[in-house]
């Protein structure tokens, strides 16, 4: 097994898969995020909504 900075290759691949899944979720919720971004009407609203979504997912995940 290849080790990179104390991390094994399977560990890195699983993190990459997790990141891909999170990006898929963000893409799926993009229309809803855009709707509320327009309602909030401030710079950075989309980023705040995405951050909220990711925090909610991680809380739900356990």
Beta strands, then each sheet from edge to edge (+ up, - down):
strand 1: 3-4
strand 2: 7-8
sheet 1: 1+ 2-
end
